[in-house]
């Protein structure tokens, strides 16, 4: 198989969309590397400052692991359904199936954001505010930034649904779905890092 770029390749059956994806998807991968560097720096900052509590509340007082576990399941499942939408597009299983999987992905993403916002509010009610300590400053620099990315991705997904409703699965829609899939899976990888380093590591 002639793979033109990392990730899902549409194949020759998609003709010009497959050709467009060669440069557009590769370019998006390059762009995502800058985001990877940003998150890498924030992870490094968190690791350095995580022990600096300044007499304030720490992970044991602030983190609600049952909620974090549910958020993890929601986000990982949303990545699965986003991938199923891409496969439905590649194998031409119909616009309705593509839209269904995208709507499920959107619902899961919004549920994740709702639970995360609730956790942030609970933390602040316990004194877990960014200015309380180095640990909390680093936490609120890293974790909400990921949430902001998820929110932006949900907005992009809404725009994509509008694009499908207006133009169907034309070449622009297909390449947009490929780029959206890369971002969605990237955010899953970042969240696994947050779950492991911030939440599990904080309670270890």
C-alpha positions as a Markdown table, in Angstrom:
| # | Residue | x | y | z |
|---|---|---|---|---|
| 1 | Unk | 0.0 | 0.0 | 0.0 |
| 2 | Unk | 1.3 | 3.4 | -0.9 |
| 3 | Unk | 1.1 | 5.4 | 2.3 |
| 4 | Unk | 1.5 | 9.1 | 1.6 |
| 5 | Unk | 1.3 | 10.5 | 5.1 |
| 6 | Unk | 1.0 | 9.2 | 8.7 |
| 7 | Unk | -2.5 | 8.4 | 9.8 |
| 8 | Unk | -5.6 | 7.4 | 7.7 |
| 9 | Unk | -4.9 | 7.5 | 4.0 |
| 10 | Unk | -8.0 | 7.8 | 1.8 |
| 11 | Unk | -6.7 | 5.7 | -1.0 |
| 12 | Unk | -6.9 | 6.2 | -4.8 |
| 13 | Unk | -10.7 | 5.6 | -4.9 |
| 14 | Unk | -11.0 | 9.1 | -3.5 |
| 15 | Unk | -9.0 | 10.6 | -6.4 |
| 16 | Unk | -8.3 | 14.3 | -5.9 |
| 17 | Unk | -9.1 | 14.3 | -2.2 |
| 18 | Unk | -6.4 | 11.7 | -1.7 |
| 19 | Unk | -4.0 | 13.9 | -3.6 |
| 20 | Unk | -5.0 | 17.0 | -1.6 |
| 21 | Unk | -4.5 | 15.1 | 1.7 |
| 22 | Unk | -0.8 | 14.4 | 0.8 |
| 23 | Unk | 0.2 | 18.0 | 1.4 |
| 24 | Unk | -2.6 | 19.2 | 3.7 |
| 25 | Unk | -2.4 | 16.4 | 6.3 |
| 26 | Unk | 1.4 | 16.4 | 6.3 |
| 27 | Unk | 1.3 | 20.2 | 6.9 |
| 28 | Unk | -1.1 | 19.7 | 9.8 |
| 29 | Unk | 1.3 | 17.1 | 11.3 |
| 30 | Unk | 4.0 | 19.7 | 11.2 |
| 31 | Unk | 1.7 | 22.2 | 12.9 |
| 32 | Unk | 0.8 | 19.7 | 15.6 |
| 33 | Unk | 4.5 | 19.3 | 16.4 |
| 34 | Unk | 4.5 | 22.9 | 17.7 |
| 35 | Unk | 1.6 | 22.0 | 20.0 |
| 36 | Unk | 3.5 | 18.9 | 21.2 |
| 37 | Unk | 6.5 | 21.1 | 22.1 |
| 38 | Unk | 4.2 | 23.4 | 24.1 |
| 39 | Unk | 2.6 | 20.6 | 26.1 |
| 40 | Unk | 6.1 | 19.1 | 26.6 |
| 41 | Unk | 7.3 | 22.3 | 28.2 |
| 42 | Unk | 4.2 | 22.5 | 30.4 |
| 43 | Unk | 4.6 | 18.8 | 31.5 |
| 44 | Unk | 8.3 | 19.6 | 32.4 |
| 45 | Unk | 7.2 | 22.7 | 34.4 |
| 46 | Unk | 4.6 | 20.6 | 36.3 |
| 47 | Unk | 7.1 | 17.9 | 37.2 |
| 48 | Unk | 9.5 | 20.5 | 38.6 |
| 49 | Unk | 6.8 | 22.3 | 40.6 |
| 50 | Unk | 4.5 | 19.5 | 41.7 |
| 51 | Unk | 6.1 | 19.3 | 45.1 |
| 52 | Unk | 5.8 | 23.0 | 45.8 |
| 53 | Unk | 2.6 | 23.2 | 47.8 |
| 54 | Unk | 3.4 | 26.3 | 49.8 |
| 55 | Unk | 1.2 | 25.1 | 52.6 |
| 56 | Unk | -1.8 | 24.8 | 50.4 |
| 57 | Unk | -3.9 | 21.9 | 49.4 |
| 58 | Unk | -2.3 | 19.1 | 47.4 |
| 59 | Unk | -3.4 | 16.3 | 45.1 |
| 60 | Unk | -4.9 | 14.1 | 47.8 |
| 61 | Unk | -7.3 | 17.0 | 48.9 |
| 62 | Unk | -8.1 | 18.2 | 45.4 |
| 63 | Unk | -8.3 | 15.3 | 42.9 |
| 64 | Unk | -11.4 | 13.3 | 42.5 |
| 65 | Unk | -10.2 | 10.1 | 40.8 |
| 66 | Unk | -13.6 | 8.6 | 40.0 |
| 67 | Unk | -14.5 | 11.7 | 38.0 |
| 68 | Unk | -11.1 | 11.7 | 36.3 |
| 69 | Unk | -11.5 | 8.0 | 35.4 |
| 70 | Unk | -14.9 | 8.7 | 33.8 |
| 71 | Unk | -13.4 | 11.7 | 31.9 |
| 72 | Unk | -10.7 | 9.4 | 30.6 |
| 73 | Unk | -13.3 | 6.8 | 29.3 |
| 74 | Unk | -15.3 | 9.6 | 27.7 |
| 75 | Unk | -12.3 | 11.1 | 25.9 |
| 76 | Unk | -10.9 | 7.8 | 24.7 |
| 77 | Unk | -14.3 | 6.6 | 23.5 |
| 78 | Unk | -14.7 | 9.9 | 21.6 |
| 79 | Unk | -11.5 | 9.2 | 19.8 |
| 80 | Unk | -12.7 | 5.8 | 18.8 |
| 81 | Unk | -16.0 | 7.2 | 17.4 |
| 82 | Unk | -14.1 | 9.9 | 15.6 |
| 83 | Unk | -12.0 | 7.2 | 14.0 |
| 84 | Unk | -15.1 | 5.3 | 13.0 |
| 85 | Unk | -16.4 | 8.4 | 11.3 |
| 86 | Unk | -13.2 | 8.6 | 9.3 |
| 87 | Unk | -13.4 | 4.9 | 8.3 |
| 88 | Unk | -17.1 | 5.4 | 7.3 |
| 89 | Unk | -15.9 | 8.2 | 5.1 |
| 90 | Unk | -13.0 | 6.2 | 3.6 |
| 91 | Unk | -15.1 | 3.2 | 2.8 |
| 92 | Unk | -18.0 | 5.3 | 1.6 |
| 93 | Unk | -20.6 | 3.9 | 4.0 |
| 94 | Unk | -22.9 | 6.9 | 3.7 |
| 95 | Unk | -23.1 | 10.5 | 5.0 |
| 96 | Unk | -25.7 | 9.5 | 7.7 |
| 97 | Unk | -23.3 | 7.1 | 9.3 |
| 98 | Unk | -20.4 | 9.7 | 9.2 |
| 99 | Unk | -22.7 | 12.3 | 10.8 |
| 100 | Unk | -23.9 | 9.8 | 13.5 |
| 101 | Unk | -20.3 | 9.0 | 14.6 |
| 102 | Unk | -19.4 | 12.7 | 14.6 |
| 103 | Unk | -22.4 | 13.6 | 16.7 |
| 104 | Unk | -21.5 | 10.8 | 19.2 |
| 105 | Unk | -17.9 | 12.2 | 19.3 |
| 106 | Unk | -19.2 | 15.7 | 19.9 |
| 107 | Unk | -21.5 | 14.5 | 22.7 |
| 108 | Unk | -18.7 | 12.6 | 24.4 |
| 109 | Unk | -16.3 | 15.6 | 24.1 |
| 110 | Unk | -18.9 | 17.9 | 25.6 |
| 111 | Unk | -19.6 | 15.5 | 28.5 |
| 112 | Unk | -15.8 | 15.4 | 29.2 |
| 113 | Unk | -15.6 | 19.2 | 29.3 |
| 114 | Unk | -18.7 | 19.4 | 31.6 |
| 115 | Unk | -17.1 | 17.0 | 34.1 |
| 116 | Unk | -13.8 | 18.7 | 33.9 |
| 117 | Unk | -15.3 | 22.1 | 34.6 |
| 118 | Unk | -17.1 | 20.7 | 37.5 |
| 119 | Unk | -13.9 | 19.4 | 38.9 |
| 120 | Unk | -12.1 | 22.7 | 38.5 |
| 121 | Unk | -15.0 | 24.5 | 40.4 |
| 122 | Unk | -14.7 | 21.9 | 43.2 |
| 123 | Unk | -11.0 | 22.4 | 43.4 |
| 124 | Unk | -11.3 | 26.2 | 43.6 |
| 125 | Unk | -14.0 | 25.8 | 46.4 |
| 126 | Unk | -11.3 | 23.9 | 48.4 |
| 127 | Unk | -8.7 | 26.6 | 47.9 |
| 128 | Unk | -7.1 | 25.0 | 44.9 |
| 129 | Unk | -6.6 | 28.2 | 42.9 |
| 130 | Unk | -3.6 | 29.0 | 40.7 |
| 131 | Unk | -2.0 | 31.6 | 43.0 |
| 132 | Unk | -2.0 | 29.2 | 46.0 |
| 133 | Unk | 1.2 | 27.4 | 45.1 |
| 134 | Unk | 3.6 | 26.4 | 42.4 |
| 135 | Unk | 1.9 | 23.1 | 42.1 |
| 136 | Unk | -1.5 | 24.7 | 41.4 |
| 137 | Unk | 0.0 | 27.3 | 39.0 |
| 138 | Unk | 1.6 | 24.5 | 37.0 |
| 139 | Unk | -1.6 | 22.4 | 37.1 |
| 140 | Unk | -3.8 | 25.2 | 35.9 |
| 141 | Unk | -1.3 | 26.0 | 33.1 |
| 142 | Unk | -1.4 | 22.5 | 31.8 |
| 143 | Unk | -4.8 | 20.8 | 32.4 |
| 144 | Unk | -7.2 | 23.6 | 31.4 |
| 145 | Unk | -5.1 | 24.3 | 28.3 |
| 146 | Unk | -5.8 | 20.7 | 27.2 |
| 147 | Unk | -9.5 | 21.3 | 28.0 |
| 148 | Unk | -9.4 | 24.5 | 25.9 |
| 149 | Unk | -8.0 | 22.4 | 23.0 |
| 150 | Unk | -10.9 | 19.9 | 23.4 |
| 151 | Unk | -13.4 | 22.8 | 23.4 |
| 152 | Unk | -11.9 | 24.2 | 20.2 |
| 153 | Unk | -12.0 | 20.8 | 18.6 |
| 154 | Unk | -15.7 | 20.5 | 19.5 |
| 155 | Unk | -16.3 | 23.9 | 17.8 |
| 156 | Unk | -14.4 | 22.6 | 14.7 |
| 157 | Unk | -16.5 | 19.5 | 14.7 |
| 158 | Unk | -19.7 | 21.6 | 14.7 |
| 159 | Unk | -18.3 | 23.6 | 11.8 |
| 160 | Unk | -17.5 | 20.4 | 10.0 |
| 161 | Unk | -21.0 | 19.1 | 10.5 |
| 162 | Unk | -22.3 | 22.4 | 9.0 |
| 163 | Unk | -19.9 | 21.9 | 6.1 |
| 164 | Unk | -21.2 | 18.4 | 5.5 |
| 165 | Unk | -24.8 | 19.6 | 5.6 |
| 166 | Unk | -24.0 | 22.3 | 3.0 |
| 167 | Unk | -21.5 | 20.6 | 0.7 |
| 168 | Unk | -21.6 | 16.9 | 1.5 |
| 169 | Unk | -18.4 | 14.9 | 1.6 |
| 170 | Unk | -16.5 | 16.9 | -1.0 |
| 171 | Unk | -12.7 | 17.0 | -1.1 |
| 172 | Unk | -12.5 | 19.9 | 1.4 |
| 173 | Unk | -14.7 | 18.0 | 3.8 |
| 174 | Unk | -12.6 | 14.9 | 3.5 |
| 175 | Unk | -9.3 | 16.6 | 4.2 |
| 176 | Unk | -10.9 | 18.5 | 7.1 |
| 177 | Unk | -12.0 | 15.3 | 8.7 |
| 178 | Unk | -8.5 | 13.9 | 8.4 |
| 179 | Unk | -7.0 | 16.9 | 10.1 |
| 180 | Unk | -9.7 | 16.9 | 12.8 |
| 181 | Unk | -8.9 | 13.2 | 13.4 |
| 182 | Unk | -5.2 | 13.9 | 14.0 |
| 183 | Unk | -6.0 | 16.7 | 16.5 |
| 184 | Unk | -8.6 | 14.5 | 18.3 |
| 185 | Unk | -6.2 | 11.6 | 18.7 |
| 186 | Unk | -3.3 | 13.9 | 19.7 |
| 187 | Unk | -5.5 | 15.3 | 22.5 |
| 188 | Unk | -6.1 | 11.7 | 23.7 |
| 189 | Unk | -2.3 | 11.2 | 23.9 |
| 190 | Unk | -1.9 | 14.4 | 25.9 |
| 191 | Unk | -4.7 | 13.4 | 28.2 |
| 192 | Unk | -3.0 | 10.0 | 28.8 |
| 193 | Unk | 0.1 | 11.9 | 29.9 |
| 194 | Unk | -2.0 | 14.2 | 32.1 |
| 195 | Unk | -3.8 | 11.2 | 33.7 |
| 196 | Unk | -0.5 | 9.3 | 34.3 |
| 197 | Unk | 1.8 | 12.2 | 35.4 |
| 198 | Unk | -0.6 | 14.6 | 37.0 |
| 199 | Unk | -3.4 | 12.5 | 38.5 |
| 200 | Unk | -1.9 | 9.1 | 39.2 |
| 201 | Unk | 1.6 | 10.5 | 39.8 |
| 202 | Unk | 0.2 | 13.1 | 42.1 |
| 203 | Unk | -1.4 | 10.5 | 44.4 |
| 204 | Unk | 1.5 | 8.0 | 44.2 |
